[in-house]
């Protein structure tokens, strides 16, 4: 064992509804020295993402869930503290999947070494605009949405890590962008900082009519992050041949039963048929073949100032649970990141 103390956030109970603080536990134990072929990673930054809600549910999902007593999963930027692996040396910065903890023993599999000279800079963006959320936006909009000049693109959760990038890439393709967010402040930021033509607060009483007014020529691409009433309002405005990339349904992640109210499925199915809509769900990990194109395009857009981003950084692993709860409530603007330790 090393003299290092490792703090870990573990799942103490599968949440029912909105995750409670008591569904998690911060524990502290020691960590072993790396064996031959292993390396000890120290977490610098931890990514918090909506998909984590599905990982702590008992319901079937597209990936193996977190069991009670296990460390919470999550992407990280880490520094190699000690290495007995010839591919890495002490001080290397790597993109990893260490989860919610200070340290991890790794065999080197699945790590991606970050270039200290060429970036990304800051290194936390490897978890955001230059990482999984950025690639999610890129694949969903370009491969499924296939934007064409002059089309109208509506984006839910437009102030978030994925939605904000979707809108900006759409603008680079000469599309009209209509953002949808949950507060007036987020709408302001989405327009002023991310360049959307307009942004609507879905909590306004007249949201449906406001969306219709903002999209007088209908919607060609609706990028779905939210579900619920936002989806209901958007699909009613879809044009013939419209595309709906389904990235997430965060409004439903904490549901314990089907929502009350009229069944919208028959109306939706009719719209899909009569308007020849493409509705496609996707998981970004299925699209690793697009990573190199994404990194090349995104790095160029960032250098030219064509893409802007915002990071919502919280200090301290001990604050990860409250930050995760805030993410699920929609408190964040931009990418939610936990700064676990200082950069070397």
C-alpha positions as CSV (number, residue, x, y, z in Angstrom):
1,X,0.0,0.0,0.0
2,X,1.0,3.6,-0.5
3,X,0.8,6.3,2.1
4,X,-1.9,8.0,-0.1
5,X,-5.4,8.3,1.1
6,X,-8.0,7.8,-1.6
7,X,-11.4,9.4,-1.3
8,X,-14.2,7.8,-3.4
9,X,-17.9,8.6,-3.9
10,X,-19.8,5.3,-3.9
11,X,-23.4,4.5,-4.6
12,X,-25.1,3.7,-1.3
13,X,-28.6,3.1,-2.8
14,X,-30.3,3.1,-6.2
15,X,-32.2,6.4,-6.3
16,X,-36.0,6.4,-6.6
17,X,-37.0,9.6,-8.3
18,X,-34.6,12.5,-7.9
19,X,-31.2,11.3,-6.4
20,X,-30.9,12.1,-2.7
21,X,-27.6,13.0,-1.0
22,X,-28.0,9.8,1.1
23,X,-27.9,7.7,-2.1
24,X,-24.2,8.4,-2.2
25,X,-21.4,8.1,0.3
26,X,-17.9,9.7,0.4
27,X,-15.5,7.1,1.8
28,X,-11.8,7.1,2.3
29,X,-9.3,4.3,2.1
30,X,-5.7,3.6,1.0
31,X,-4.6,2.7,-2.5
32,X,-2.0,0.1,-3.5
33,X,1.3,0.7,-5.3
34,X,1.2,-0.1,-9.0
35,X,2.4,-3.5,-10.1
36,X,4.4,-4.2,-13.2
37,X,2.5,-2.8,-16.2
38,X,0.3,-0.5,-14.0
39,X,0.3,3.2,-13.3
40,X,-1.2,5.3,-10.5
41,X,-3.4,8.1,-11.8
42,X,-4.3,11.3,-9.8
43,X,-7.5,12.9,-10.8
44,X,-7.3,16.5,-11.8
45,X,-10.8,17.1,-13.3
46,X,-14.0,15.0,-13.2
47,X,-16.8,15.2,-15.8
48,X,-20.4,15.2,-14.6
49,X,-22.9,14.3,-17.2
50,X,-26.7,13.5,-17.5
51,X,-26.0,9.9,-18.6
52,X,-24.8,9.1,-15.1
53,X,-28.5,9.2,-13.9
54,X,-29.2,6.2,-16.0
55,X,-26.1,4.3,-14.7
56,X,-27.4,4.5,-11.1
57,X,-30.9,3.2,-12.0
58,X,-32.0,-0.4,-11.8
59,X,-33.7,0.1,-15.2
60,X,-32.2,-1.5,-18.3
61,X,-29.8,0.9,-20.1
62,X,-27.2,0.8,-22.9
63,X,-24.3,0.2,-20.5
64,X,-23.7,-1.7,-17.3
65,X,-25.0,0.2,-14.3
66,X,-23.3,1.1,-11.0
67,X,-24.0,-1.3,-8.2
68,X,-24.4,-0.4,-4.6
69,X,-21.0,0.0,-3.0
70,X,-19.2,0.7,-6.3
71,X,-17.4,3.9,-7.2
72,X,-19.4,6.3,-9.3
73,X,-18.3,6.3,-13.0
74,X,-17.1,9.3,-14.9
75,X,-14.6,10.6,-17.4
76,X,-11.6,12.3,-15.9
77,X,-8.4,14.2,-16.8
78,X,-5.6,12.7,-14.7
79,X,-1.9,13.0,-14.2
80,X,0.4,9.9,-14.0
81,X,1.8,9.9,-10.4
82,X,3.8,6.7,-10.7
83,X,4.3,4.4,-13.7
84,X,5.5,0.9,-14.1
85,X,4.0,0.9,-17.6
86,X,6.5,1.6,-20.5
87,X,3.9,3.6,-22.4
88,X,3.6,6.2,-19.8
89,X,5.8,8.2,-17.5
90,X,5.3,10.2,-14.4
91,X,3.8,13.6,-15.2
92,X,1.9,12.5,-18.3
93,X,-1.6,14.0,-18.6
94,X,-4.2,11.5,-19.8
95,X,-7.9,11.3,-20.6
96,X,-9.2,8.5,-18.5
97,X,-12.3,7.0,-16.9
98,X,-11.3,6.9,-13.2
99,X,-14.7,7.9,-11.9
100,X,-15.5,9.9,-8.7
101,X,-12.2,9.4,-6.8
102,X,-8.9,11.0,-6.1
103,X,-6.7,8.2,-7.5
104,X,-7.0,5.1,-9.7
105,X,-4.7,2.1,-10.4
106,X,-4.8,1.6,-14.1
107,X,-3.4,-1.1,-16.4
108,X,-3.1,1.6,-19.2
109,X,-6.0,0.3,-21.2
110,X,-8.4,3.0,-22.5
111,X,-6.2,5.9,-21.7
112,X,-5.5,8.7,-24.2
113,X,-2.4,10.8,-23.6
114,X,-3.0,14.5,-23.9
115,X,-0.4,16.7,-25.7
116,X,1.0,19.2,-23.2
117,X,2.1,21.5,-26.1
118,X,-0.8,21.5,-28.5
119,X,-3.6,21.0,-26.2
120,X,-6.4,20.9,-25.6
121,X,-6.1,24.1,-23.5
122,X,-7.2,24.4,-20.8
123,X,-7.0,20.6,-20.3
124,X,-10.4,20.5,-18.7
125,X,-11.9,21.1,-22.2
126,X,-10.9,17.4,-23.0
127,X,-14.1,16.6,-20.9
128,X,-16.2,19.2,-22.7
129,X,-16.1,21.0,-26.0
130,X,-13.0,18.9,-27.1
131,X,-14.4,15.7,-25.5
132,X,-17.5,13.6,-25.3
133,X,-20.1,16.4,-25.2
134,X,-18.5,18.1,-28.2
135,X,-18.3,14.8,-30.2
136,X,-22.0,14.1,-29.2
137,X,-23.0,17.5,-30.7
138,X,-20.9,17.0,-33.8
139,X,-22.2,13.5,-34.6
140,X,-25.8,14.2,-33.7
141,X,-26.1,17.4,-35.8
142,X,-23.9,16.5,-38.8
143,X,-24.5,12.8,-39.2
144,X,-28.1,12.6,-38.2
145,X,-29.4,16.2,-38.6
146,X,-27.4,16.8,-41.9
147,X,-28.0,20.6,-41.8
148,X,-28.5,22.5,-45.0
149,X,-28.0,26.2,-45.6
150,X,-31.2,28.2,-44.7
151,X,-32.8,25.5,-42.5
152,X,-34.2,26.1,-39.0
153,X,-32.5,24.2,-36.2
154,X,-34.2,24.2,-32.8
155,X,-32.1,23.0,-29.9
156,X,-33.3,22.0,-26.4
157,X,-31.0,22.5,-23.4
158,X,-29.3,25.1,-25.6
159,X,-27.2,26.5,-22.7
160,X,-25.7,23.1,-21.9
161,X,-22.5,21.4,-22.9
162,X,-24.0,19.6,-25.9
163,X,-26.7,22.0,-27.0
164,X,-24.5,25.1,-27.0
165,X,-22.1,23.4,-29.4
166,X,-25.0,22.1,-31.6
167,X,-26.3,25.6,-32.2
168,X,-22.9,27.0,-33.0
169,X,-22.1,24.2,-35.5
170,X,-25.5,24.8,-37.1
171,X,-24.6,28.5,-37.5
172,X,-21.4,27.5,-39.2
173,X,-23.6,25.7,-41.7
174,X,-25.7,28.9,-42.3
175,X,-28.7,27.7,-40.4
176,X,-31.2,29.7,-38.3
177,X,-30.8,28.6,-34.7
178,X,-33.6,28.7,-32.1
179,X,-32.5,27.8,-28.6
180,X,-34.7,26.4,-25.8
181,X,-33.6,26.7,-22.1
182,X,-35.1,26.8,-18.6
183,X,-34.4,30.3,-17.4
184,X,-34.3,33.9,-18.8
185,X,-30.6,34.1,-17.8
186,X,-29.8,31.0,-19.7
187,X,-31.6,32.3,-22.7
188,X,-29.7,35.6,-22.5
189,X,-26.4,33.8,-22.3
190,X,-27.3,31.5,-25.2
191,X,-28.0,34.4,-27.5
192,X,-25.2,36.7,-26.3
193,X,-22.4,34.2,-25.9
194,X,-23.3,31.3,-28.1
195,X,-24.8,33.4,-30.9
196,X,-28.2,31.8,-31.3
197,X,-30.7,34.0,-33.2
198,X,-33.2,33.6,-30.4
199,X,-33.7,31.5,-27.3
200,X,-37.0,30.7,-25.5
201,X,-37.7,29.9,-21.9
202,X,-39.8,26.7,-21.8
203,X,-41.2,27.6,-18.4
204,X,-43.0,30.7,-19.9
205,X,-46.7,30.4,-20.0
206,X,-46.9,30.9,-23.7
207,X,-43.9,28.8,-24.7
208,X,-45.8,26.9,-27.4
209,X,-47.0,30.0,-29.2
210,X,-43.5,31.6,-28.8
211,X,-41.8,28.7,-30.4
212,X,-44.3,28.8,-33.3
213,X,-43.6,32.5,-33.7
214,X,-39.8,32.0,-33.6
215,X,-40.1,29.3,-36.3
216,X,-42.4,30.8,-38.9
217,X,-41.1,28.4,-41.6
218,X,-41.3,25.4,-39.3
219,X,-38.5,23.3,-37.9
220,X,-36.1,21.3,-40.1
221,X,-33.9,19.8,-37.3
222,X,-35.0,19.5,-33.7
223,X,-32.0,18.4,-31.5
224,X,-33.6,16.6,-28.6
225,X,-32.0,16.7,-25.1
226,X,-35.0,17.2,-22.9
227,X,-38.3,15.4,-23.9
228,X,-41.6,16.3,-22.2
229,X,-43.5,19.4,-23.2
230,X,-40.5,20.8,-25.1
231,X,-40.5,17.8,-27.5
232,X,-44.3,18.0,-27.8
233,X,-44.1,21.6,-28.9
234,X,-41.3,21.0,-31.3
235,X,-42.4,18.0,-33.2
236,X,-45.7,19.7,-34.0
237,X,-43.7,22.2,-36.0
238,X,-41.5,19.8,-37.9
239,X,-41.4,20.2,-41.6
240,X,-41.7,17.4,-44.2
241,X,-38.4,15.5,-44.2
242,X,-37.4,16.9,-40.8
243,X,-34.8,15.2,-38.7
244,X,-34.8,14.7,-34.9
245,X,-31.5,13.5,-33.4
246,X,-32.4,12.1,-29.9
247,X,-29.5,12.7,-27.6
248,X,-31.2,12.7,-24.2
249,X,-34.5,13.0,-22.3
250,X,-33.4,14.7,-19.1
251,X,-36.9,15.7,-18.1
252,X,-37.8,12.0,-17.7
253,X,-34.6,10.7,-16.1
254,X,-36.1,10.8,-12.6
255,X,-39.6,9.5,-13.5
256,X,-40.8,6.4,-11.6
257,X,-43.8,5.9,-13.8
258,X,-45.3,7.0,-17.1
259,X,-46.4,10.7,-17.1
260,X,-50.1,11.6,-16.7
261,X,-52.0,13.1,-19.6
262,X,-53.1,12.2,-23.1
263,X,-51.1,9.7,-25.0
264,X,-49.1,11.7,-27.6
265,X,-47.7,8.6,-29.3
266,X,-50.4,8.2,-31.9
267,X,-50.1,11.8,-32.9
268,X,-46.3,11.5,-33.0
269,X,-46.4,8.4,-35.1
270,X,-48.8,10.0,-37.6
271,X,-46.4,13.0,-37.8
272,X,-43.5,10.7,-38.4
273,X,-45.4,9.0,-41.2
274,X,-47.1,11.9,-43.0
275,X,-44.2,14.3,-42.7
276,X,-41.6,11.6,-43.4
277,X,-39.6,12.5,-40.3
278,X,-36.3,10.8,-39.3
279,X,-36.2,10.3,-35.5
280,X,-33.0,8.6,-34.5
281,X,-31.5,7.9,-31.1
282,X,-27.8,7.5,-30.8
283,X,-25.0,6.8,-28.3
284,X,-21.8,8.7,-28.9
285,X,-19.6,5.7,-28.0
286,X,-20.8,4.0,-31.1
287,X,-19.2,6.7,-33.2
288,X,-15.5,6.5,-32.4
289,X,-14.8,6.5,-36.1
290,X,-15.7,10.2,-36.2
291,X,-13.3,11.2,-33.4
292,X,-10.3,12.3,-35.6
293,X,-12.6,14.4,-37.9
294,X,-14.2,15.9,-34.9
295,X,-10.9,16.8,-33.2
296,X,-9.6,18.3,-36.4
297,X,-12.7,20.4,-37.1
298,X,-13.3,21.5,-33.5
299,X,-9.7,22.5,-32.8
300,X,-9.8,24.6,-35.9
301,X,-13.2,26.3,-35.0
302,X,-11.9,27.1,-31.5
303,X,-8.6,28.6,-32.8
304,X,-10.6,30.8,-35.2
305,X,-13.0,31.9,-32.5
306,X,-16.0,30.3,-34.3
307,X,-17.0,28.1,-31.4
308,X,-17.3,29.4,-27.8
309,X,-17.8,27.4,-24.7
310,X,-18.4,27.8,-21.0
311,X,-17.3,25.5,-18.1
312,X,-19.3,25.3,-14.9
313,X,-16.4,24.3,-12.5
314,X,-17.0,23.2,-8.9
315,X,-14.0,22.8,-6.5
316,X,-13.6,19.6,-4.5
317,X,-14.7,16.0,-4.9
318,X,-16.7,16.4,-1.7
319,X,-19.1,18.7,-3.7
320,X,-19.6,16.3,-6.6
321,X,-23.0,15.0,-5.3
322,X,-24.5,18.5,-5.0
323,X,-23.1,19.5,-8.3
324,X,-24.6,16.4,-9.9
325,X,-28.0,17.2,-8.4
326,X,-27.7,20.7,-9.7
327,X,-26.9,19.3,-13.2
328,X,-30.1,17.2,-13.1
329,X,-32.1,20.3,-12.0
330,X,-30.6,22.3,-14.8
331,X,-28.7,24.7,-12.6
332,X,-25.6,24.6,-14.8
333,X,-24.7,26.7,-17.8
334,X,-22.2,24.9,-20.0
335,X,-20.1,21.9,-19.1
336,X,-20.3,20.7,-15.5
337,X,-16.8,19.8,-14.2
338,X,-15.4,19.0,-10.7
339,X,-11.9,20.3,-10.1
340,X,-10.6,17.4,-7.9
341,X,-7.0,18.6,-7.5
342,X,-4.7,21.4,-8.8
343,X,-3.0,21.0,-12.1
344,X,0.7,19.9,-11.9
